[in-house]
Amino acid sequence: MNEELEGHLAGDAIPLGRPRTFEVSLADEDRVQMADITASRALPTEFVRRAQAIVVSAAGLAIARSVRAST
């Protein structure tokens, strides 16, 4: 049995992606700037998505899960 799945019961949420080995934190002014970037329709999509990933990481959420919820 896969070690990562060991100990999970049927119906339990299984962690997605790699285990988090770092923590992202944003200062208030950085959070405001990231919010402006993520709301932009004029900036390149890659730039906006990168900002979204930073905001989601700073909130402590899994990026894959948040992307799936937003599509």
The 8 nearest C-alpha neighbors of each residue, nearest first, counted from 0:
[[1, 2, 5, 4, 3, 6, 7, 8],
 [0, 2, 4, 3, 5, 6, 7, 13],
 [3, 1, 5, 4, 0, 6, 7, 13],
 [2, 4, 1, 5, 6, 14, 0, 13],
 [5, 3, 1, 2, 7, 6, 13, 0],
 [6, 4, 2, 7, 3, 1, 0, 8],
 [5, 7, 4, 8, 3, 2, 11, 9],
 [8, 6, 5, 4, 11, 9, 13, 12],
 [7, 9, 11, 10, 6, 5, 12, 4],
 [8, 10, 11, 7, 12, 13, 6, 4],
 [9, 11, 8, 12, 7, 13, 4, 6],
 [12, 10, 8, 9, 7, 13, 14, 6],
 [13, 11, 14, 10, 7, 9, 8, 15],
 [12, 14, 11, 15, 4, 7, 3, 10],
 [15, 13, 12, 16, 18, 17, 3, 4],
 [16, 14, 13, 17, 63, 61, 64, 18],
 [17, 15, 18, 14, 63, 61, 19, 62],
 [16, 18, 19, 15, 14, 20, 61, 3],
 [17, 19, 20, 16, 14, 15, 21, 61],
 [18, 20, 21, 17, 22, 16, 61, 59],
 [21, 19, 18, 22, 17, 23, 16, 56],
 [22, 20, 19, 23, 18, 56, 24, 59],
 [21, 23, 24, 20, 57, 19, 56, 59],
 [24, 22, 57, 56, 21, 25, 53, 59],
 [25, 23, 57, 22, 26, 58, 56, 54],
 [24, 26, 29, 30, 27, 57, 23, 28],
 [25, 27, 29, 28, 30, 24, 31, 32],
 [28, 26, 30, 29, 31, 25, 32, 24],
 [27, 29, 31, 30, 26, 32, 25, 33],
 [30, 28, 32, 26, 31, 27, 25, 33],
 [29, 31, 27, 33, 28, 32, 25, 34],
 [32, 30, 34, 28, 29, 33, 35, 27],
 [31, 33, 29, 35, 34, 30, 28, 36],
 [34, 32, 36, 30, 35, 31, 50, 29],
 [35, 33, 31, 37, 32, 36, 30, 38],
 [36, 34, 32, 38, 33, 37, 39, 31],
 [35, 37, 33, 39, 34, 38, 47, 32],
 [36, 38, 47, 34, 39, 35, 51, 50],
 [39, 37, 35, 36, 34, 40, 47, 33],
 [40, 38, 36, 41, 37, 42, 35, 47],
 [39, 41, 42, 38, 43, 44, 37, 47],
 [40, 42, 39, 43, 44, 38, 36, 47],
 [43, 41, 40, 39, 44, 47, 46, 36],
 [42, 44, 46, 45, 47, 41, 40, 48],
 [45, 43, 47, 46, 48, 42, 40, 49],
 [46, 44, 48, 47, 43, 49, 42, 50],
 [45, 47, 49, 43, 44, 48, 50, 42],
 [48, 46, 37, 44, 50, 49, 45, 36],
 [49, 47, 51, 45, 50, 46, 44, 52],
 [48, 50, 52, 46, 51, 47, 45, 53],
 [49, 51, 53, 47, 48, 52, 33, 37],
 [52, 50, 48, 54, 49, 53, 37, 55],
 [51, 53, 49, 55, 50, 54, 56, 62],
 [52, 54, 50, 56, 51, 55, 57, 49],
 [53, 55, 57, 51, 56, 52, 50, 58],
 [54, 56, 58, 52, 57, 53, 60, 51],
 [57, 55, 59, 53, 58, 54, 60, 52],
 [56, 58, 23, 24, 54, 59, 55, 53],
 [57, 59, 55, 56, 60, 54, 24, 23],
 [60, 58, 56, 57, 55, 61, 23, 22],
 [61, 59, 55, 56, 58, 62, 65, 57],
 [60, 62, 64, 63, 65, 56, 59, 55],
 [61, 63, 65, 64, 52, 66, 60, 55],
 [64, 62, 66, 65, 61, 67, 15, 16],
 [63, 65, 67, 61, 62, 66, 68, 15],
 [66, 64, 68, 62, 67, 63, 69, 61],
 [67, 65, 69, 63, 68, 64, 62, 70],
 [66, 68, 64, 65, 69, 70, 63, 62],
 [69, 67, 65, 66, 70, 64, 63, 62],
 [68, 70, 66, 67, 65, 64, 63, 62],
 [69, 67, 68, 66, 65, 64, 63, 48]]
